[in-house]
Amino acid sequence: MAKKIEFLFDFVSPASWVAYKRMGGIVERTGAHVEMIPVFLGGIMQGSGNSPPFSVPNKGKYTGIDLARFAKKYGVAMEMNPFFPLNTLPLVRTATALKGTDRFCAYVDAVFEAVWLHQKNMADRGIAAEVLAAAGFDPAEMQALGESAEIKQTVKKTTDDAIARGVFGAPTFFVDGEMWFGQDRLDWVEEAAAA
C-alpha cells in the first residue's frame, strides 16, 4: 500500500519551494501520496521559540548560498525574492480554504512561482490580485475565502497542531509519524516513503 507524505509548507520559505519542486519525482519513484499542509511559518517560529536563519547575518548569508546549491543540484529554478520575508498569512489562509478542491494545486503553483521565480511581492494585495487573475482565479473570491473566520481558525489550529507535533520550521515532512525537517532531508523522506 502506498504511503502518505505529509508536507507542511509556507510560501515564504525558499526551502519549501525547493522541496515542492522535488516532490513530483519522489511521488513517481515511490508511489506515495503527498498531503500538502499549508502552515503559517511566523506562528510556528513564535510558538516553537525558533527564529529565522536570516535573522543571524552570517547564517542568513550561508543559507542563501546553500539553497542556491541545492536548487542547482536538483534543477530547481529559483530567484531570491527582494521583498523577503513576505507576510504570507493571507496566502496560507486562501490555500487552506482551497485544500481538498481541484483548484488547490493550481493556486499553490501560482503563488510559489510568483514568489520564487518571478520575485513578486505577494504581500501586496494589488500584486497578488494581478498574479491570481493571470492564473485564472477571481482575486476577490480568493481574498474572501482567506478572510473567513472559519479559515482563520483552521490555519491557527493547523499551525498549533504542527507545533504540538514538534514542528519548528518549514518545510517539515512526516511519514508514518516520523518527522524530517528541511528540503535537505528529502532523500530520507523518500526512503521512508519507499519502505
C-alpha positions as CSV (number, residue, x, y, z in Angstrom):
1,M,0.0,0.0,0.0
2,A,1.3,3.5,-0.9
3,K,2.5,5.6,2.0
4,K,1.5,9.2,2.7
5,I,4.0,12.0,3.0
6,E,2.7,15.0,5.0
7,F,4.4,18.1,3.6
8,L,4.0,21.2,5.8
9,F,4.9,24.3,4.0
10,D,4.6,28.1,3.8
11,F,5.1,30.2,0.7
12,V,7.6,32.4,2.5
13,S,10.1,29.6,2.8
14,P,12.5,29.2,-0.1
15,A,13.4,25.7,1.1
16,S,9.7,24.8,0.8
17,W,9.8,25.9,-2.8
18,V,12.8,23.7,-3.5
19,A,11.1,20.8,-1.7
20,Y,7.8,21.4,-3.6
21,K,9.6,21.2,-7.0
22,R,11.4,17.9,-5.9
23,M,8.3,16.2,-4.6
24,G,6.9,15.1,-8.0
25,G,10.0,12.9,-8.6
26,I,9.6,11.4,-5.2
27,V,6.0,10.6,-5.9
28,E,6.9,9.0,-9.2
29,R,9.6,6.8,-7.7
30,T,7.7,5.7,-4.6
31,G,4.1,5.9,-5.5
32,A,3.5,7.8,-2.3
33,H,0.6,10.2,-1.8
34,V,1.5,13.7,-0.7
35,E,-0.7,15.7,1.6
36,M,0.2,19.3,1.2
37,I,-0.5,21.2,4.5
38,P,-0.3,25.0,4.5
39,V,1.0,26.4,7.8
40,F,1.9,29.9,9.0
41,L,5.6,29.8,9.5
42,G,5.6,33.0,11.5
43,G,3.3,31.4,14.0
44,I,5.4,28.2,14.1
45,M,8.6,30.2,14.7
46,Q,7.0,32.2,17.5
47,G,5.2,29.2,19.1
48,S,8.3,26.9,19.0
49,G,10.8,29.6,20.1
50,N,12.7,29.4,16.8
51,S,14.0,32.3,14.8
52,P,14.5,32.5,11.0
53,P,18.1,31.8,9.8
54,F,18.1,35.1,8.1
55,S,17.9,36.9,11.5
56,V,21.6,35.9,12.0
57,P,23.5,37.7,9.3
58,N,26.2,35.1,8.7
59,K,23.8,32.2,8.9
60,G,21.4,34.0,6.6
61,K,24.1,34.6,4.0
62,Y,25.2,31.0,4.2
63,T,21.6,29.7,4.0
64,G,21.1,31.7,0.8
65,I,24.2,30.2,-0.7
66,D,23.3,26.7,0.4
67,L,19.8,26.9,-1.0
68,A,21.2,28.1,-4.4
69,R,23.5,25.0,-4.3
70,F,20.6,22.7,-3.7
71,A,18.4,24.4,-6.3
72,K,21.2,23.9,-8.9
73,K,21.9,20.3,-7.9
74,Y,18.2,19.4,-8.4
75,G,17.5,21.6,-11.4
76,V,15.1,23.9,-9.5
77,A,14.8,27.4,-10.9
78,M,14.8,29.9,-8.1
79,E,15.4,33.6,-7.6
80,M,15.7,35.1,-4.2
81,N,12.8,37.5,-3.6
82,P,13.8,41.1,-2.9
83,F,10.8,41.5,-0.7
84,F,11.7,38.6,1.5
85,P,10.5,38.0,4.1
86,L,6.9,38.4,2.9
87,N,3.8,38.2,5.1
88,T,2.2,35.2,3.6
89,L,-0.6,34.6,6.1
90,P,-3.4,35.7,3.7
91,L,-1.9,33.4,1.1
92,V,-1.7,30.5,3.5
93,R,-5.3,31.1,4.6
94,T,-6.5,31.0,1.0
95,A,-4.5,27.8,0.3
96,T,-6.1,26.3,3.3
97,A,-9.6,27.2,2.1
98,L,-8.8,25.6,-1.3
99,K,-7.3,22.4,0.2
100,G,-9.3,19.4,-1.0
101,T,-10.6,21.2,-4.1
102,D,-9.5,20.8,-7.7
103,R,-8.1,24.4,-7.5
104,F,-5.6,23.9,-4.7
105,C,-2.6,22.7,-6.8
106,A,-3.1,25.5,-9.4
107,Y,-3.2,28.1,-6.5
108,V,-0.1,26.7,-4.8
109,D,1.7,26.6,-8.2
110,A,0.8,30.2,-9.0
111,V,1.8,31.6,-5.6
112,F,5.0,29.7,-5.2
113,E,6.1,30.6,-8.8
114,A,5.2,34.3,-8.2
115,V,7.4,34.4,-5.1
116,W,10.4,32.2,-6.0
117,L,10.5,32.5,-9.8
118,H,9.1,35.9,-10.6
119,Q,10.1,37.8,-7.5
120,K,6.7,39.3,-6.9
121,N,5.7,41.0,-3.7
122,M,2.8,38.7,-3.0
123,A,2.2,40.5,0.4
124,D,0.9,43.4,-1.7
125,R,-2.8,42.7,-2.3
126,G,-2.8,44.5,-5.7
127,I,0.1,42.5,-7.0
128,A,-1.3,39.3,-5.6
129,A,-4.6,40.1,-7.3
130,E,-2.8,40.5,-10.6
131,V,-0.9,37.2,-10.2
132,L,-4.0,35.3,-9.3
133,A,-6.1,36.8,-12.1
134,A,-3.5,35.9,-14.6
135,A,-3.6,32.3,-13.2
136,G,-7.4,32.1,-13.8
137,F,-8.6,32.9,-10.2
138,D,-11.1,35.6,-9.2
139,P,-8.9,37.7,-6.8
140,A,-12.0,39.0,-4.8
141,E,-13.2,35.4,-4.3
142,M,-9.7,34.3,-3.1
143,Q,-9.4,37.2,-0.7
144,A,-12.9,36.5,0.7
145,L,-12.0,32.8,1.2
146,G,-8.9,33.7,3.2
147,E,-10.7,36.2,5.3
148,S,-13.4,33.8,6.6
149,A,-13.4,33.4,10.4
150,E,-13.6,29.6,10.0
151,I,-10.5,29.5,7.8
152,K,-8.6,31.8,10.1
153,Q,-9.3,29.4,13.0
154,T,-8.4,26.4,10.8
155,V,-4.9,27.9,10.0
156,K,-4.4,28.7,13.7
157,K,-5.3,25.1,14.6
158,T,-3.1,23.6,11.8
159,T,-0.2,25.7,13.0
160,D,-0.7,24.9,16.7
161,D,-1.1,21.2,15.9
162,A,2.2,21.3,13.9
163,I,4.0,22.9,16.9
164,A,2.5,20.2,19.2
165,R,3.9,17.6,16.9
166,G,7.4,19.1,17.2
167,V,7.5,21.2,14.1
168,F,9.8,24.3,14.3
169,G,10.2,25.4,10.7
170,A,9.3,24.7,7.1
171,P,9.3,22.5,5.2
172,T,8.6,19.7,7.5
173,F,7.6,16.2,6.5
174,F,6.0,13.2,8.2
175,V,6.0,9.6,7.1
176,D,4.4,7.1,9.4
177,G,4.6,9.6,12.2
178,E,8.3,10.2,11.8
179,M,9.4,13.8,11.3
180,W,12.1,15.3,9.0
181,F,12.8,19.0,8.8
182,G,14.2,20.7,5.7
183,Q,14.4,20.2,2.0
184,D,17.8,18.6,2.5
185,R,16.2,15.7,4.3
186,L,14.1,14.6,1.3
187,D,16.4,11.7,0.5
188,W,15.4,10.2,3.9
189,V,11.7,11.1,3.3
190,E,11.9,9.2,0.0
191,E,13.5,6.2,1.7
192,A,10.7,6.1,4.3
193,A,8.0,6.5,1.7
194,A,9.5,3.7,-0.4
195,A,10.0,1.3,2.6
